[in-house]
Amino acid sequence: MKKLKDPKSSLERFFKNADFLKEALGPILFQLPPRWRCNPERLGEFLSALPVEYLYAIEFREISWYNQQVYDLLKKYNVAFCIYELEYHQTPEVITANHMYIRLHGPEKKYEGSYSTEDLSNWAKKCQRWISDGKDIYFFFDNDQNGYAVENALLLKKYMENYSSTVT
């Protein structure tokens, strides 16, 4: 709601609560609104205020954010560019951190539908390549209608097990 403005007080309160999760806390996702256009100066101010001891990802819902200046800022602060698919929109597969954050919201409609075995196999191959490059992968399914998220996650995990013994 604050569009990355004045992060200090909000972040202090947020991390005080997030710390209760201890080792269960994974990357923290910030999702920007779909109609908010690129503002690299404000993004840089926000990123510089983030405590360095946590992992972060940012999901940009407006394509003007897909540019080298933004990618460079994310790299500078080791913040993952959230790779996602939503209603036929696939973000660029940009790597900006030592971890990756991937969200699949549904193959055709928002939060609906099941991904094909071919799609999941392709994601598994990409993930294996990124893992072999030393990246930690955080992969989320948000196509939860009719339980597809669980089905798809289990199938992706099965494909990944063909490549690696470190999949959880």
N, C-alpha and C positions, 0 to 999 in steps of 0.2 A: 504494500500500500504506500510505502514511503518512497518507492522507486529508487532505492539505494541511498537516499539522503540521510544524513546525520546518523550513521550506523552505531556509534559508540554505546549509547545507553541501551538500545535495543539488543545489541550483541551481548552486552554484559548480562542482561537478564536471560537471554536465550541460552548462553553457555552455562550459566549457573544451573539451569534446569537440565540441559543436555548432559552435563557431567554425571548425573545420576545413572545414566546408561552404562557408564564405565567401558569395559571392553566390548560390549554389545553395540557400541556406537560406531557406525560405519561412516561413509562420506555423507556430508550434509549437502543437500540439494537446495539450491535457490532457483526458483522458476520465475522468469520475467514475463510480464503480460504480453499478449499477442499484438497489441497496438502501440506498444512503447518502442519507439525507434532507437537506434544505436546512439549511445551517449558514452563514448570511451572515457571522458574525463571523470564522470561520476562513477563509472565502473572501476577505474583505477583507484579513486578515493575509497570506495567500498572495499576492494580487495586488499588495500594496504592496511585497513582496520581489522582484518580477520586475524585471529590468533593462529600462529603457525603450527601449533601442535595437533590440529585437526585436518581431516581430508575434506575437500570441497568439490562440488560440481555445480555448474550453472547451465540451466536449460533455457535457451533463447527461443521464444515463440514468434519472433519477428525476424525476417531474413536479413534485414539491414545489419544485424549483428554478425553475420557470417563474413568477416573480413580479417585481413592480416593484422591490423592494429589490435583488434580484440583478441585474436589468437596469441599475439605476442604478450599482451597483458596477462592472459591466463597462464601462459608458460612462466612468466616472471614470478608469479605467485603460486605455481604448482596447483592450479585449479583445473579440474577436468571440464572440457567442453562436453556437455551431455549430448551424446549421439542418440537420436530418437526417430521413431516413425509414428506418424499420426495422420490418419485420413489421407493416405497416398503421399504425404510429405515425408521425405527422408532427408535428414540433415546431412551435411558433409561429414565424412568420417575423419575428423580432425583430432589429432592426439596432442594434448597440451600439458599433460601431467604424467607423473609416474604411476598413476592409476587411471582407469577408464570407467565411465558411467554410461550405461546403455539402457534405454527404456523403449519397450515396444508397447504401444498403446492400442494396437489392433490393426490388422492388415488392410481393412477397407474403411470401416466406420470407427468413430471414437469408442474405445473401450470394448469393442465387440469383435467377434470372429476369431478363428483359429489360424495360426500360421501353418503353412504347408511344411511337409517334411523337407522339401528342397530348401525353403527359406531357412529353416532351423539348422539344417546341415551346413548351409553357407555361413550362417552366423557362427557355428561351432568352429569352422575352419578359420574364420577371421580371428576369433578369440584365441585359438591355438597359436596363430601367428603372433598376436600381440603378447600372449603369455611368454612365448619363446623370446620375444624382444624385452622381457623383463617387466611387463606391465601387470599390475593387479587389476582384475576385471570385476566390476559390480554390474550385474545384469538383472534387469527388472522387467516383468511382464505386467501390464496394466489393462489387459484385455480380459477383465474378470467376469464378464457376463457368461453365464453357463459353465463356469469353471475352466474356461480355456486357458487362463493364465497358469493354473496349476499343471494342466496337461502339457502345455507348451514348455514350461520350465523343466518338467521331468524329462521330456523328450530331448531338449537341449542338453540337459545334464548327461543323458545317456550317450548322445553324440560326443560330448566333451570327454567322457570317460574313455572313449576310443583313442583319444589323443593324449590324455594325461591322467595321472593318479592323484592329482591335488585338487580335484573339483569337489566343492561342497554346496 
